[in-house]
Amino acid sequence: MTHTQKRIITNNIVMTLSTLSAIVGIGFLLWILSILVINGIDALSTTIFLNEGAPPGNESGGLKHALIGQLLLVSYASLFGVPLGILAGTYLSEYGQKSKLAETIRDISDIMMSAPSIVIGAFVYAIVVAPTGQFSGWAGSIALMIIMLPIILRTTDDMLHLVPSTLREAAFALGAPKYKVIIQVVYRGAKAGILTGVLLGVARVAGETAPLLFTSFNDNFLNTDMSQPMASLTVTMYNYATSPYEDWQKLGWAAAFILSMFILTLNILGRLFLLKKRGKN
């Protein structure tokens, strides 16, 4: 057997194993999604969106309190996390560049992106919940913001680096100050990538449960006061799905379906924006 034939056989074996591994992985994913869709759609009803939580055995229970609470937590986290992430990414790309401080911030951001979310929850518990003596929606939003921040920061940094330096030089040659060059030239060239990072960051925190257990805790009733414990869809889903009551388990499936579809939609939108950006390039 020649050397070329050995290489061909080895290549075919590796390709076959890789293909089988991909099929197995996709098969498990489709299995999970199919169970989620079947049970989730079966549990969906209009009362879920109109009614608050109810005691076990009451068929009129819903997820209104959890949906509104989740919306508030994620909205406030995005309100503060998105601008901070974009501004920090702008500093790294346009001002810090390859300085020691910028490289240190990048390394810390990479570490935070891989840190377990429960660690972030414990940290916020120590600096916010313990000193104030109570759980709160603000503490939950702060935890989600910390998780979201490094994702948006690194994405913004990477996307701004992709903007050709010749565009900056041309704007500087026309006499534009640096802040106008960044806002009117650099941001416009990287807006699709930055928006992708924002969507991926929001999708990342929208499905978090562990940090909210330490911060916003939960509430079985509708509450819009951010200074008090607040319901979230993720924690409510966990409590309902692990309960021994069939009606609560159905609500847990419905919550899982709603949350999964929301996160899936955000991820698809993010990928579409990224593909659009690559297509233009």
C-alpha positions as CSV (number, residue, x, y, z in Angstrom):
1,M,0.0,0.0,0.0
2,T,1.5,3.3,-1.1
3,H,1.8,6.4,1.2
4,T,-0.9,8.2,-0.9
5,Q,-3.4,5.3,-0.4
6,K,-2.7,5.3,3.4
7,R,-3.4,9.1,3.5
8,I,-6.7,8.6,1.6
9,I,-7.9,5.8,3.9
10,T,-7.0,7.9,7.0
11,N,-8.8,10.9,5.6
12,N,-11.9,8.8,4.8
13,I,-11.9,7.3,8.4
14,V,-11.6,10.7,10.0
15,M,-14.3,12.2,7.7
16,T,-16.6,9.3,8.6
17,L,-16.1,9.7,12.3
18,S,-16.5,13.5,12.2
19,T,-19.7,13.1,10.2
20,L,-21.1,10.5,12.6
21,S,-20.2,12.7,15.6
22,A,-22.0,15.7,14.0
23,I,-25.1,13.6,13.3
24,V,-25.2,12.3,16.9
25,G,-24.8,15.8,18.2
26,I,-27.6,17.2,16.0
27,G,-29.7,14.2,16.8
28,F,-29.6,14.9,20.5
29,L,-30.3,18.6,19.9
30,L,-33.4,17.8,17.7
31,W,-34.5,15.3,20.4
32,I,-34.4,17.9,23.1
33,L,-36.1,20.5,20.9
34,S,-38.8,18.1,19.8
35,I,-39.7,17.2,23.4
36,L,-39.6,20.9,24.4
37,V,-41.9,21.9,21.5
38,I,-44.4,19.0,22.0
39,N,-44.8,19.6,25.7
40,G,-44.5,23.4,25.5
41,I,-47.1,23.9,22.8
42,D,-49.5,21.5,24.6
43,A,-49.2,23.6,27.8
44,L,-49.6,27.0,26.1
45,S,-52.9,28.9,26.6
46,T,-54.1,32.5,26.8
47,T,-54.4,32.3,30.6
48,I,-50.6,31.9,30.8
49,F,-50.1,35.4,29.5
50,L,-53.0,37.0,31.3
51,N,-53.0,35.4,34.8
52,E,-50.5,35.4,37.6
53,G,-49.3,32.4,39.6
54,A,-51.9,30.3,41.5
55,P,-51.8,27.6,44.1
56,P,-51.4,24.0,43.0
57,G,-54.7,22.5,41.7
58,N,-55.9,25.9,40.4
59,E,-56.1,25.6,36.6
60,S,-56.3,29.3,36.1
61,G,-52.6,29.9,37.1
62,G,-50.4,31.7,34.6
63,L,-47.0,33.2,34.0
64,K,-47.8,36.9,33.8
65,H,-45.8,37.8,36.9
66,A,-42.7,35.9,35.6
67,L,-42.9,37.3,32.1
68,I,-43.1,40.9,33.3
69,G,-40.4,40.3,35.9
70,Q,-38.1,38.8,33.3
71,L,-38.7,41.6,30.9
72,L,-37.8,44.2,33.6
73,L,-34.7,42.4,34.8
74,V,-33.3,42.0,31.3
75,S,-34.4,45.5,30.2
76,Y,-32.6,47.2,33.0
77,A,-29.5,45.0,32.6
78,S,-29.4,45.9,28.9
79,L,-30.1,49.6,29.6
80,F,-26.8,49.9,31.6
81,G,-24.8,47.0,30.2
82,V,-25.1,47.7,26.4
83,P,-23.7,51.3,26.6
84,L,-21.0,50.3,29.0
85,G,-20.0,47.4,26.8
86,I,-19.9,49.4,23.6
87,L,-18.0,52.3,25.2
88,A,-15.5,49.9,26.8
89,G,-15.0,48.1,23.5
90,T,-14.5,51.5,21.8
91,Y,-11.8,52.4,24.3
92,L,-9.9,49.1,23.7
93,S,-10.1,49.5,19.9
94,E,-9.7,53.2,19.3
95,Y,-7.7,54.5,22.4
96,G,-6.1,51.7,24.3
97,Q,-5.3,49.5,21.3
98,K,-2.3,47.4,22.3
99,S,-1.4,49.1,25.5
100,K,-0.8,47.0,28.7
101,L,-4.0,48.3,30.2
102,A,-6.1,47.3,27.2
103,E,-4.5,43.9,27.0
104,T,-5.2,43.4,30.7
105,I,-8.9,44.4,30.2
106,R,-9.2,42.0,27.3
107,D,-7.8,39.1,29.4
108,I,-10.1,39.9,32.3
109,S,-13.1,40.0,29.9
110,D,-12.2,36.6,28.4
111,I,-12.0,35.2,32.0
112,M,-15.4,36.7,32.9
113,M,-17.0,35.3,29.7
114,S,-16.0,31.8,30.8
115,A,-16.8,32.3,34.5
116,P,-19.7,30.3,35.9
117,S,-22.8,32.6,36.3
118,I,-23.4,31.3,39.8
119,V,-20.1,32.9,40.8
120,I,-21.3,36.3,39.5
121,G,-24.6,35.8,41.5
122,A,-22.6,35.1,44.7
123,F,-20.5,38.1,44.1
124,V,-23.5,40.4,43.6
125,Y,-25.1,38.8,46.7
126,A,-22.0,39.8,48.7
127,I,-21.8,43.4,47.5
128,V,-25.5,44.2,47.1
129,V,-27.9,41.8,48.8
130,A,-26.0,41.2,52.0
131,P,-25.3,44.9,52.8
132,T,-28.9,45.9,52.1
133,G,-30.4,43.0,53.9
134,Q,-32.9,41.9,51.1
135,F,-33.2,40.5,47.7
136,S,-34.2,42.9,44.9
137,G,-34.7,43.3,41.2
138,W,-31.8,45.7,41.1
139,A,-29.5,43.1,42.3
140,G,-30.7,40.7,39.7
141,S,-30.2,43.3,36.9
142,I,-26.7,44.1,38.2
143,A,-25.8,40.4,38.0
144,L,-27.2,40.0,34.5
145,M,-25.4,43.2,33.4
146,I,-22.0,41.9,34.7
147,I,-22.5,38.7,32.7
148,M,-23.6,40.6,29.6
149,L,-20.8,43.2,29.7
150,P,-17.7,41.2,28.6
151,I,-19.7,39.7,25.6
152,I,-20.6,43.1,24.2
153,L,-17.2,44.5,25.1
154,R,-15.2,41.9,23.2
155,T,-17.6,41.8,20.3
156,T,-17.4,45.6,19.9
157,D,-13.6,45.5,20.2
158,D,-13.3,42.8,17.5
159,M,-15.8,44.5,15.1
160,L,-14.2,47.9,15.3
161,H,-10.8,46.3,14.5
162,L,-12.3,45.0,11.3
163,V,-13.0,48.6,10.1
164,P,-10.2,49.5,7.7
165,S,-7.7,52.0,9.1
166,T,-7.8,53.9,5.7
167,L,-11.4,55.0,6.5
168,R,-10.1,56.6,9.7
169,E,-7.2,58.2,7.9
170,A,-9.4,59.7,5.2
171,A,-11.7,61.2,7.9
172,F,-8.8,62.6,9.8
173,A,-7.4,64.1,6.5
174,L,-10.7,66.0,6.1
175,G,-10.1,67.6,9.5
176,A,-12.7,65.6,11.5
177,P,-12.0,65.2,15.3
178,K,-11.5,61.7,16.6
179,Y,-14.9,61.5,18.4
180,K,-16.7,62.3,15.1
181,V,-14.5,59.8,13.2
182,I,-15.5,57.1,15.7
183,I,-19.3,58.0,15.7
184,Q,-19.8,58.8,12.0
185,V,-17.3,56.5,10.3
186,V,-16.1,53.6,12.6
187,Y,-19.5,52.9,14.2
188,R,-21.3,52.9,10.8
189,G,-18.8,50.4,9.4
190,A,-19.2,48.1,12.4
191,K,-22.9,48.6,13.3
192,A,-24.0,45.2,12.1
193,G,-21.3,43.4,14.2
194,I,-21.9,45.5,17.2
195,L,-25.7,44.8,17.0
196,T,-24.9,41.1,16.8
197,G,-22.9,41.3,20.0
198,V,-25.7,43.1,21.7
199,L,-28.2,40.5,20.7
200,L,-26.0,37.6,21.7
201,G,-25.3,39.3,25.1
202,V,-29.1,39.8,25.7
203,A,-29.7,36.2,24.7
204,R,-27.0,35.0,27.0
205,V,-28.5,36.6,30.1
206,A,-32.1,36.0,29.2
207,G,-31.7,32.3,30.1
208,E,-29.8,32.7,33.3
209,T,-31.2,31.1,36.5
210,A,-28.3,30.7,39.0
211,P,-27.4,34.4,39.5
212,L,-31.1,35.3,40.0
213,L,-31.4,32.8,42.8
214,F,-28.9,34.8,44.8
215,T,-30.1,38.3,43.8
216,S,-33.7,38.8,42.8
217,F,-34.8,35.5,44.3
218,N,-38.4,35.1,43.2
219,D,-42.0,36.1,43.8
220,N,-45.2,34.2,43.1
221,F,-47.1,37.4,42.5
222,L,-46.8,40.3,40.1
223,N,-44.3,43.0,41.4
224,T,-42.8,45.9,39.4
225,D,-40.9,47.4,42.3
226,M,-37.2,46.8,41.5
227,S,-36.3,47.3,45.2
228,Q,-38.2,44.2,46.2
229,P,-37.8,40.4,45.3
230,M,-39.0,39.9,41.8
231,A,-40.2,37.0,39.8
232,S,-38.3,35.8,36.7
233,L,-39.2,33.3,34.1
234,T,-36.1,31.2,34.6
235,V,-36.5,30.8,38.4
236,T,-40.3,30.3,38.1
237,M,-39.7,27.6,35.4
238,Y,-37.2,25.8,37.7
239,N,-39.6,25.9,40.7
240,Y,-42.6,24.7,38.6
241,A,-40.8,22.0,36.7
242,T,-39.3,20.5,39.8
243,S,-42.6,20.6,41.7
244,P,-44.7,17.4,42.3
245,Y,-47.9,19.1,40.9
246,E,-49.0,18.3,37.4
247,D,-50.5,21.8,36.7
248,W,-47.3,23.5,37.8
249,Q,-45.2,21.1,35.7
250,K,-47.3,22.1,32.6
251,L,-46.6,25.8,33.4
252,G,-42.9,24.9,33.7
253,W,-43.0,23.4,30.2
254,A,-44.7,26.5,28.9
255,A,-42.1,28.7,30.5
256,A,-39.3,26.7,29.0
257,F,-40.9,26.8,25.5
258,I,-41.4,30.6,25.7
259,L,-37.9,31.3,26.9
260,S,-36.3,28.9,24.4
261,M,-38.1,30.5,21.5
262,F,-37.1,34.0,22.7
263,I,-33.4,33.1,23.0
264,L,-33.5,31.2,19.7
265,T,-35.0,34.2,17.9
266,L,-32.3,36.5,19.3
267,N,-29.5,34.1,18.3
268,I,-30.9,33.8,14.7
269,L,-31.2,37.5,14.4
270,G,-27.6,37.9,15.6
271,R,-26.4,35.4,13.1
272,L,-28.3,37.0,10.3
273,F,-26.8,40.4,11.1
274,L,-23.4,38.9,11.1
275,L,-23.9,37.1,7.8
276,K,-25.2,40.4,6.3
277,K,-22.0,42.1,7.5
278,R,-19.8,39.3,6.0
279,G,-21.7,39.5,2.7
280,K,-21.0,43.2,2.4
281,N,-17.3,42.6,3.0
